[in-house]
Amino acid sequence: MSREYPARLYEAVHVGTPGDKQFYREVCRGSKNVLELGCGTGRIGKVLLRDGLRVTGIDNDKECVEISEALGITTHLADIRDFQLNMSFDRIIAPYNVLYSLLDDDSVVQCFKKVKLHLQEYGEFWFDGYSVEALHRSEPIGDNRTETVEMIATIKVDGTTYDVIERGKWNSSSQMVQAEYRHVPRDRSEVITTEIPQRYLRTDQIPTLLERAGLGISKWYGNFNREAPLPESDHVVVCAQRMD
């Protein structure tokens, strides 16, 4: 998440992808130690805690770390490209487009190398993200073209009701998405504007980036129902394991 994004506003707007919480419950079932990259305010972690799992989280936002710790998650303030926990995990997860916060290939590989370092021999690394292949085929997106301007939610945080407007710009050549969120309070107090830069991954990039870090794909789905990936799939869900 963006460092400039107040944590309580973020969690009220960005509520995850339908089905992701149950999916991560299922793939973590039976594990002893779970590490979540980009744990945020504990949206996934608290569900795993209720299942009796031992959950560790990493986030680079101090406010998120404090909220997650209050839930009982062992949380570390760190960059997902550079962390050292001196323990290993049989499940590592990166839900809800977390890897898209890494804005170049080298950053993704750095993260994957840290995953391998902390992943047990037969452990699993699960992550997901949206897929844009179908969109590119149907309507190629030019540099800095405004793709969406829409109201996406009405939320209430700390007694204030906000209408949230999202404005997105896509750059197909750099794979960058710049999403701006305007939180407009109905009491006419200060409008809160935040931005989240992302660099999405094409599906053909993922195997190569994993291999550079010594990881290989063991499972690949097109959605959280575990259906096979298709050209028109709007999601990618991947399980990777150590190649050694």
C-alpha positions as CSV (number, residue, x, y, z in Angstrom):
1,M,0.0,0.0,0.0
2,S,1.0,3.6,-0.4
3,R,2.8,5.1,2.6
4,E,0.7,8.2,2.2
5,Y,-2.5,6.2,2.5
6,P,-4.0,6.3,6.0
7,A,-4.4,2.6,7.0
8,R,-8.0,2.8,8.1
9,L,-9.0,4.5,4.9
10,Y,-7.1,1.9,2.9
11,E,-8.6,-1.1,4.5
12,A,-12.1,0.4,4.1
13,V,-11.7,0.9,0.4
14,H,-9.4,-2.0,-0.6
15,V,-11.3,-5.0,0.7
16,G,-9.6,-7.7,-1.4
17,T,-10.7,-9.9,-4.2
18,P,-13.9,-12.0,-3.7
19,G,-12.9,-15.5,-2.6
20,D,-9.3,-14.7,-1.6
21,K,-9.6,-15.1,2.1
22,Q,-11.2,-18.5,1.9
23,F,-8.6,-19.5,-0.7
24,Y,-5.6,-18.5,1.5
25,R,-7.3,-20.4,4.4
26,E,-7.3,-23.5,2.3
27,V,-3.8,-23.3,1.0
28,C,-2.4,-22.6,4.4
29,R,-4.4,-25.3,6.2
30,G,-2.1,-27.8,8.0
31,S,0.9,-25.5,7.9
32,K,2.9,-24.6,11.0
33,N,4.3,-21.2,10.2
34,V,2.9,-18.7,7.7
35,L,4.6,-15.6,6.5
36,E,2.5,-12.9,4.8
37,L,4.3,-10.3,2.6
38,G,2.6,-6.9,2.6
39,C,0.3,-7.9,5.5
40,G,-1.3,-4.5,5.7
41,T,-3.9,-4.2,8.6
42,G,-4.2,-8.0,8.9
43,R,-7.1,-8.7,6.6
44,I,-5.8,-12.1,5.7
45,G,-3.6,-12.7,8.7
46,K,-6.4,-12.4,11.3
47,V,-8.4,-15.1,9.5
48,L,-5.4,-17.5,9.6
49,L,-5.0,-16.7,13.3
50,R,-8.5,-17.8,13.9
51,D,-7.7,-21.1,12.3
52,G,-5.0,-21.6,14.9
53,L,-2.0,-20.9,12.6
54,R,1.2,-19.1,13.6
55,V,1.3,-16.0,11.5
56,T,4.1,-13.6,10.8
57,G,3.7,-10.4,8.7
58,I,5.9,-7.9,6.9
59,D,4.8,-4.4,5.9
60,N,6.7,-1.2,5.2
61,D,3.9,1.0,6.7
62,K,4.4,1.7,10.5
63,E,0.7,2.3,11.1
64,C,-0.2,-1.1,9.4
65,V,2.4,-2.9,11.5
66,E,0.9,-1.5,14.7
67,I,-2.6,-2.5,13.7
68,S,-1.5,-6.0,12.8
69,E,0.4,-6.5,16.0
70,A,-2.6,-5.5,18.0
71,L,-4.5,-8.4,16.3
72,G,-1.8,-10.9,17.5
73,I,0.2,-11.1,14.3
74,T,3.9,-11.1,14.8
75,T,4.6,-8.2,12.5
76,H,7.9,-6.7,11.2
77,L,8.4,-3.2,9.7
78,A,10.4,-4.1,6.6
79,D,10.7,-4.0,2.9
80,I,9.6,-7.2,1.2
81,R,12.7,-7.0,-1.0
82,D,15.0,-6.9,2.0
83,F,14.2,-8.8,5.2
84,Q,15.9,-11.3,7.5
85,L,13.8,-13.2,10.0
86,N,16.2,-16.0,11.0
87,M,13.5,-18.6,10.6
88,S,11.8,-20.5,7.9
89,F,8.2,-21.0,6.9
90,D,6.2,-23.8,5.2
91,R,3.8,-21.2,3.7
92,I,4.7,-17.8,2.4
93,I,1.8,-15.7,0.9
94,A,1.6,-12.4,-1.0
95,P,-2.1,-11.7,-1.5
96,Y,-4.0,-9.0,-3.4
97,N,-1.5,-7.7,-5.9
98,V,1.3,-7.2,-3.3
99,L,4.0,-8.0,-5.8
100,Y,2.7,-5.3,-8.1
101,S,4.1,-2.7,-5.6
102,L,7.6,-3.7,-6.9
103,L,8.2,-1.4,-9.8
104,D,10.9,-3.2,-11.8
105,D,12.0,-6.8,-12.5
106,D,15.1,-6.6,-10.3
107,S,12.9,-5.6,-7.3
108,V,10.6,-8.6,-8.0
109,V,13.6,-11.0,-8.1
110,Q,15.1,-9.5,-4.9
111,C,11.8,-10.3,-3.2
112,F,11.7,-13.8,-4.7
113,K,15.2,-14.5,-3.4
114,K,14.2,-13.5,0.1
115,V,11.2,-15.8,-0.3
116,K,13.5,-18.7,-1.2
117,L,15.8,-17.9,1.7
118,H,12.8,-18.2,4.2
119,L,10.9,-21.0,2.5
120,Q,11.3,-24.6,3.9
121,E,12.4,-27.3,1.5
122,Y,8.9,-28.4,0.5
123,G,7.2,-25.2,1.4
124,E,4.8,-23.3,-0.8
125,F,4.8,-19.7,-1.9
126,W,1.4,-18.5,-3.0
127,F,0.6,-15.1,-4.6
128,D,-2.0,-13.5,-6.8
129,G,-2.6,-10.5,-9.0
130,Y,-5.0,-9.2,-11.7
131,S,-4.3,-10.2,-15.3
132,V,-4.4,-7.6,-18.1
133,E,-3.7,-9.8,-21.1
134,A,-7.3,-9.9,-22.2
135,L,-7.6,-6.1,-21.9
136,H,-4.5,-5.6,-24.0
137,R,-5.7,-7.9,-26.7
138,S,-9.1,-6.3,-26.9
139,E,-8.0,-2.6,-26.6
140,P,-4.3,-1.8,-26.5
141,I,-3.6,0.9,-24.0
142,G,-1.5,3.9,-25.0
143,D,1.0,5.7,-22.8
144,N,-0.7,7.7,-20.0
145,R,-4.2,7.1,-21.3
146,T,-6.8,7.7,-18.6
147,E,-8.6,4.4,-18.4
148,T,-11.1,4.9,-15.6
149,V,-12.7,7.7,-13.6
150,E,-15.4,6.4,-11.4
151,M,-16.9,6.3,-7.9
152,I,-15.9,2.9,-6.5
153,A,-17.2,3.0,-2.9
154,T,-18.9,4.8,-0.1
155,I,-17.2,4.2,3.3
156,K,-17.5,5.3,6.9
157,V,-14.3,5.8,8.9
158,D,-14.0,7.3,12.4
159,G,-17.5,8.7,12.0
160,T,-17.0,10.4,8.7
161,T,-18.7,9.2,5.5
162,Y,-16.6,9.4,2.3
163,D,-17.4,8.9,-1.4
164,V,-14.3,7.4,-3.0
165,I,-13.4,8.3,-6.6
166,E,-10.7,6.3,-8.4
167,R,-8.8,7.7,-11.4
168,G,-6.4,5.3,-13.2
169,K,-3.7,5.9,-15.8
170,W,-2.1,3.0,-17.6
171,N,1.1,2.8,-19.5
172,S,1.3,-0.4,-21.5
173,S,5.0,0.0,-22.5
174,S,6.2,0.3,-18.9
175,Q,3.3,-1.9,-17.4
176,M,2.7,0.9,-14.9
177,V,-0.6,1.8,-13.4
178,Q,-1.0,5.0,-11.4
179,A,-4.2,4.9,-9.4
180,E,-5.4,8.0,-7.6
181,Y,-8.1,7.8,-4.9
182,R,-10.0,10.9,-3.8
183,H,-11.9,10.4,-0.5
184,V,-14.5,13.1,-0.5
185,P,-16.1,13.6,2.9
186,R,-19.8,14.3,2.9
187,D,-19.4,16.7,5.8
188,R,-17.3,18.9,3.4
189,S,-14.2,18.6,5.5
190,E,-10.8,18.0,3.9
191,V,-10.6,15.8,0.8
192,I,-8.0,13.1,1.2
193,T,-6.2,12.2,-2.0
194,T,-3.8,9.3,-2.2
195,E,-1.9,7.5,-5.0
196,I,-0.8,3.9,-5.4
197,P,1.7,3.2,-8.2
198,Q,1.8,-0.4,-9.4
199,R,3.7,-2.3,-12.1
200,Y,1.7,-5.3,-13.2
201,L,3.3,-8.5,-14.3
202,R,2.5,-10.2,-17.6
203,T,1.9,-13.9,-17.3
204,D,4.9,-14.8,-19.5
205,Q,7.2,-12.9,-17.2
206,I,6.4,-14.7,-14.0
207,P,8.2,-18.1,-14.6
208,T,11.4,-16.3,-15.7
209,L,11.5,-14.0,-12.7
210,L,10.8,-17.0,-10.3
211,E,13.6,-19.0,-12.0
212,R,16.1,-16.2,-11.5
213,A,15.5,-16.6,-7.8
214,G,15.7,-20.4,-7.8
215,L,11.9,-20.9,-7.6
216,G,9.6,-22.8,-9.9
217,I,5.9,-22.9,-10.5
218,S,4.1,-25.9,-9.2
219,K,0.4,-24.7,-9.6
220,W,-1.2,-22.0,-11.6
221,Y,-4.9,-21.0,-11.6
222,G,-7.0,-18.4,-13.4
223,N,-9.1,-17.6,-10.3
224,F,-9.7,-18.5,-6.7
225,N,-12.0,-21.4,-7.7
226,R,-8.8,-23.2,-8.9
227,E,-9.9,-23.1,-12.5
228,A,-7.3,-23.5,-15.3
229,P,-5.9,-20.2,-16.5
230,L,-7.4,-19.1,-19.8
231,P,-6.5,-16.3,-22.2
232,E,-9.6,-14.4,-21.0
233,S,-8.8,-14.9,-17.3
234,D,-8.8,-11.7,-15.3
235,H,-6.7,-13.1,-12.5
236,V,-3.5,-15.1,-11.9
237,V,-3.0,-17.3,-8.8
238,V,0.4,-19.0,-8.5
239,C,2.1,-21.5,-6.2
240,A,5.9,-21.6,-6.4
241,Q,8.4,-23.9,-4.7
242,R,12.2,-24.1,-4.3
243,M,13.8,-25.7,-7.4
244,D,16.4,-27.4,-5.3
